[in-house]
Amino acid sequence: MSTKMQLFHTGFVRIPSPDLKYGRKNADFGQGFYLSDDEEFSKRWARERKDAESIINRYELDLEGLEVKTFSRGDEWFGYIFDNRALREDKLCEYDVIIGPIANDTLYDTLGIITSGLLEREQALKLLMLGREYLQIVIKSEKAKRQLRFISAEVLESSEIERYKAALALEEKEYQELFAVTLDKLIDG
């Protein structure tokens, strides 16, 4: 079994050496460098900005010798996300890498309903379980950063960005419809 993963990060700059402290502390899996193992998914988040190129950075991560925590959708995952969003102490800071599903309210607009406190915990979890599942791979330690090899950076063309943006809009529309139906059922009981 290979211990190496191909990973991607989309943004406006080439990132050969990421800053693990740059990102938000209240992100799903706490502070770290967030990547995806899905190139197409990563390209969906490309945007155009005046005077900046949209870039997809490619990496290879060797997991050999690293402490890795892997989540699947469920109560433990849910609790970790919500603790991090509330800026509670990161209970998994001893891990070098955390791998798990991206919370769908990070991907799609849910008007803050899931994290507003208006829903019971079980209801919020049911809503987070909806939709396609995409993984995020978070580099949490300097040790893991040393095992993350920068491969290349590619500039994305406007036509490609528009194509991926349209795919994301369609997926979000489908998700919003499913979300609305499920939310109605949860509220109606």
Protein Blocks (a to p, Z undefined) as FASTA:
>chain_A
ZZbdcdddddfbdcfbccfklpcfkbmnopaddddfbfklmmmmpccdehiacddddddd
dfehpacddddedfklmmmmmmmmnopacfklmpmbdcddddfklmpcghhmmmnopacf
klmmmmmmgcjdddddddfbfklmmmpccfbdcdddfklmmmmmmmmmmmmmmmmmmmmm
mmmmmmnZZ
